Amino acid sequence: MVLIGGAMYGTMSSVVKLFHLRGYNAAELSFSQALLAAIFLGMCLLLSRGKESLGLSRNELMPLLVTGGAIGLTNFLYYQSVSYISASLAIVLLMQFTWFSILLEWAVFRKRPSVLELLTVFFILVGTVMAGNLFDAEISSFSWTGVMLALGSSFTYAVYIVANSRVGKNVDWLPKSTLIMAGSALAIFTVNAETIITDNHFGYEFLLIAVFLAVVGTTIPTALFAAGIPKIGAGISSILMTVELPVAVLCASIVLKEHTSPVQLAGILIMLAAIAAMNYYKSLKTRKAKQVCSI
């Protein structure tokens, strides 16, 4: 389930790039995706709970909405970036969230990175240079706007991951996901209200696209992660979710006909290996700590 959810996420960059070519913009795509996902999840929440209380306090409501705002900005910036740069480069830059997360925890929560985490950062950066084809490409050929948008989405994704790991711990996955998606839609609309209201392409075709993005890009992966992650743990799940990177590159190659060189493939493998090794080591440490506590 976790693998399938990660693979579904990996298809989004190529799909959104195709929708860009049909004239749709990142604001309307990301907003409609978040809004419909919030509606779908909210309907599931109402059907499952009826008139029961959600078990949410005011202290939990706002942090969850703000956390949703972070993932909303991530999707908007990421979707915007693929209109400037290739889908494969966009996903490589998005994967920088791994070391952004480490730096955030260090800066905000004073959690110093371990030697392994610093080594992981180094190998991710090496892999990024290779996977981004920076050896062969001329600097002037890059759209720095696209690069900065992709890096911005990577940073907000790191904010989302760090926040999501610390807020709403006692809230069930369904109300938590619903509030996060509501916050996501609200943040995207706040930033892009004029574009969404005036420069839109709302119609039957757009509705089908929005439903597809909401179901395949948000609702189903959310449900799969909610069901699968508790069964295998966060560490193994983090390793499996890196499938998003090779799936995104593969989709870009098949759907968008983007060329991927052997050096780029080697860079992707280095990034995947570094991320997987770090998460596997963390999962082992967590498992040993639990064993010690149980003894």
Residue pairs with C-beta under 8 A, 6 or more apart in sequence:
1 224
1 225
1 227
1 228
2 224
2 225
2 228
2 229
2 232
2 236
2 237
2 240
2 241
3 240
3 243
4 224
5 220
5 221
5 222
5 224
5 225
5 228
5 241
6 221
6 240
6 241
6 242
6 243
6 244
6 247
7 243
7 244
7 247
8 216
8 217
8 220
8 221
8 224
9 217
9 221
9 241
9 244
9 247
10 91
10 243
10 244
10 245
10 246
10 247
10 248
10 250
10 251
11 216
11 247
11 248
11 251
12 213
12 217
12 248
13 78
13 82
13 87
13 88
13 90
13 91
13 248
13 251
13 252
14 87
14 248
14 251
14 252
14 255
14 256
15 212
15 213
15 217
15 251
15 255
16 26
16 29
16 79
16 82
16 213
17 82
17 83
17 87
17 252
17 256
18 255
18 256
19 29
19 209
20 26
20 79
20 82
20 83
23 201
24 201
24 206
24 209
25 195
25 199
26 76
26 79
26 80
26 83
27 76
27 188
27 191
27 192
27 195
27 196
28 195
28 196
28 199
28 200
28 201
28 202
28 206
29 79
29 209
29 210
29 213
30 72
30 75
30 76
30 79
30 188
31 76
31 185
31 188
31 189
31 192
31 196
32 206
32 209
32 210
32 213
32 214
33 75
33 210
33 213
33 214
33 217
33 218
34 68
34 72
34 75
34 181
34 184
34 185
34 188
34 214
34 218
35 185
35 214
36 210
36 211
36 213
36 214
37 181
37 184
37 214
37 218
37 219
37 222
38 178
38 181
38 182
38 184
38 185
40 214
40 215
40 219
41 174
41 177
41 178
41 181
41 219
41 222
42 178
42 182
44 174
45 54
45 174
45 175
45 178
48 174
54 171
54 175
55 170
55 171
55 172
55 175
56 171
56 175
56 179
60 167
60 168
60 170
60 171
61 179
63 163
63 167
63 168
64 167
64 168
64 171
64 176
64 179
64 180
64 183
65 179
65 180
65 182
65 183
65 186
66 163
66 183
67 160
67 163
67 164
67 167
67 168
67 180
67 183
68 179
68 180
68 181
68 182
68 183
68 184
68 185
68 186
68 187
69 183
69 184
69 186
69 187
70 156
70 157
70 159
70 160
70 163
70 187
71 156
71 157
71 160
71 180
71 184
72 183
72 184
72 185
72 186
72 187
72 188
73 152
73 153
73 156
73 187
73 188
73 191
74 153
74 156
74 157
74 160
75 153
75 184
75 188
76 153
76 188
76 191
76 192
77 149
77 150
77 152
77 153
77 156
78 90
78 94
78 149
78 150
78 153
80 149
81 90
81 93
81 146
81 147
81 149
81 150
81 153
82 90
82 146
83 146
84 143
84 145
84 146
84 149
85 142
85 143
85 146
85 147
85 150
86 252
86 256
86 258
87 248
87 251
87 252
87 256
87 258
88 131
88 248
88 249
88 252
88 253
88 258
88 260
88 264
89 131
89 132
89 133
89 146
89 147
89 150
90 146
90 150
91 244
91 245
91 248
91 249
91 252
92 128
92 131
92 132
92 245
92 249
92 267
92 268
92 271
93 128
93 132
93 147
93 150
93 151
93 153
93 154
94 150
94 153
94 154
94 157
95 124
95 128
95 154
95 242
95 245
95 271
95 275
96 124
96 128
96 151
96 154
97 154
97 155
97 157
97 158
97 161
98 120
98 121
98 124
98 158
98 275
98 278
99 117
99 120
99 121
99 124
99 125
100 154
100 155
100 157
100 158
101 158
101 161
101 162
102 113
102 117
102 120
102 121
103 113
103 158
104 158
104 159
104 162
105 111
105 113
105 162
106 112
106 113
108 162
113 121
116 277
116 278
116 281
117 278
119 274
120 274
120 275
120 277
120 278
123 270
123 271
123 273
123 274
124 270
124 271
124 274
124 275
126 267
126 270
127 267
127 268
127 269
127 270
127 271
127 274
128 267
128 271
129 135
129 267
130 263
130 264
130 266
130 267
130 270
131 264
131 265
131 267
131 268
131 271
132 264
132 267
133 261
133 263
133 264
135 263
136 261
136 263
164 180
168 176
168 179
173 222
173 226
174 226
177 222
177 226
181 218
188 196
189 196
200 206
225 237
228 237
229 237
232 240
233 283
233 286
233 287
234 283
234 286
235 279
235 280
235 282
235 283
235 284
235 286
235 287
236 279
236 280
236 283
238 275
238 279
238 282
238 283
239 275
239 276
239 279
239 280
239 283
242 272
242 275
242 276
245 268
245 271
245 272
246 268
246 272
249 260
249 264
249 265
249 268
252 258
252 260
253 259
253 260
